[in-house]
Amino acid sequence: MTTTPTPAKSVPFGNLKAHYQDYKQQLDAAVNRVLASGHYILGKELDAFEDQFAAFLGLPEKRVVGCASGTDAIYLALLDAGVKTGDEILVVAHTAVPTICAIAKTGATPIFIDVCPDTLVMDPKDLEAKITKNTKVIIPVHLYGQMVDMDAVMQVATKHKLVVLEDCAQATGATYKGKAAGTIGDYGAFSFYPSKNLGAFGDGGAVSCNSDKAYESLKMLRNYGQSKRYHHDEFGVNSRLDEMQAAILSAQLPYVKEWNDKRRKLAALYTKLLKDVVETPVEAKDNFHVYHLYVIQTDKREELREWLEAEASIQALIHYPIPAHLQKAYQHLGNKRGFLPKTEYMADRILSLPMHQGLTEDDVEYVCHKIKEFIGSKTGSKV
Ligand SMILES: Cc1ncc(COP(=O)(O)O)c(C=O)c1O
């Protein structure tokens, strides 16, 4: 006898309002502490968060610099690496477009790399053919919460003397062979956008680095190039993680491991219930995937997404429907459809199901039940 799980309900993609209620006491205490302090920019809350986040990553103190967003984290790291107009940066087109915005802001050119068709992250085998005398940096994007094959990336980078900047915006807490995202390359760029695995209540980001020199320089770059008050040693911008967001992040950091474990448990349940009906995410060997997003693949992506929304009040999203090389803003680079076959094929098939630490097993069962209902009404087999 089959049982029908849970009566009809709605499953939004995320629920930050409920997240605030769940952690209200800790969050309110952090905000009130900052409000009462009279100090809102570059103070002890930021110093504390930077060192706590470094420890979370397994790094010593003075290896993390907070900044205003994940986009700025990439931009600041590129500036620190000396990237300038005319340089070329190897990066996937299958990423959140801000990765590319940060490159464009330096004047450098993104050179697009295809993805592995199973894990959907950068295929290191596509790197060497695209290296020229202008290549300066490789940006492996640890998309959806899973890291790129970093041994292969580091091998190419070492051979060609390239800088490696890990885009860890979606991978806080992910590991590769036991090493945390953001600790293998020269730099790691983190986003604390509210829905990320560790999210601020506003914008925020951080750069991790591997030397005192980079740490000191990044601190100047984010603060008008200032070494001390009114002494500007280099070019810089205003990109600081404010005291309020730093306190909010410190209040939540102790829970990130537990939240990531919960995401992994929910992902395992999705996979168990869906593996015979759609393509489920592939976890590469030696990877601790933290499921910022749970992404399935199906030829009936559009139909399924619309049906879930209309018939079952389930919100599923697409990350990302148009690869960066096909975006209007980057047409001047001259990359046409057909340039990245694996990226283009999968961009039409991916669908992100609801995933966040507040989601319940009941929610997952309901989503899977509805997907099976849709598929049953179509073919009765994988779509
Ligand atoms: C892979 C990736 N890189 C960079 C960013 C940019 O981060 P932010 O929105 O904090 O600027 C994001 C966030 O959407 C992202 O997902």
The ligand as an SDF file (V2000), in Angstrom:
LIG
                    3D

 16 16  0  0  0  0  0  0  0  0999 V2000
   29.0770   32.1120   -7.2950 C   0  0  0  0  0  0  0  0  0  0  0  0
   28.8590   33.5220   -6.8260 C   0  0  0  0  0  0  0  0  0  0  0  0
   29.8560   34.4220   -6.9870 N   0  0  0  0  0  0  0  0  0  0  0  0
   29.7250   35.6920   -6.5800 C   0  0  0  0  0  0  0  0  0  0  0  0
   28.5590   36.1410   -5.9890 C   0  0  0  0  0  0  0  0  0  0  0  0
   28.4490   37.5770   -5.5860 C   0  0  0  0  0  0  0  0  0  0  0  0
   28.1730   37.7440   -4.2320 O   0  0  0  0  0  0  0  0  0  0  0  0
   27.4010   39.0540   -3.7000 P   0  0  0  0  0  0  0  0  0  0  0  0
   25.9760   38.9260   -4.1050 O   0  0  0  0  0  0  0  0  0  0  0  0
   27.5940   38.9950   -2.2170 O   0  0  0  0  0  0  0  0  0  0  0  0
   28.0720   40.2190   -4.3060 O   0  0  0  0  0  0  0  0  0  0  0  0
   27.5140   35.2390   -5.7840 C   0  0  0  0  0  0  0  0  0  0  0  0
   26.2600   35.6720   -5.1470 C   0  0  0  0  0  0  0  0  0  0  0  0
   25.2120   35.6840   -5.7300 O   0  0  0  0  0  0  0  0  0  0  0  0
   27.6510   33.8980   -6.2250 C   0  0  0  0  0  0  0  0  0  0  0  0
   26.6670   33.0120   -6.0650 O   0  0  0  0  0  0  0  0  0  0  0  0
  1  2  1  0
  2  3  1  0
  2 15  2  0
  3  4  2  0
  4  5  1  0
  5  6  1  0
  5 12  2  0
  6  7  1  0
  7  8  1  0
  8  9  2  0
  8 10  1  0
  8 11  1  0
 12 13  1  0
 12 15  1  0
 13 14  2  0
 15 16  1  0
M  END
$$$$
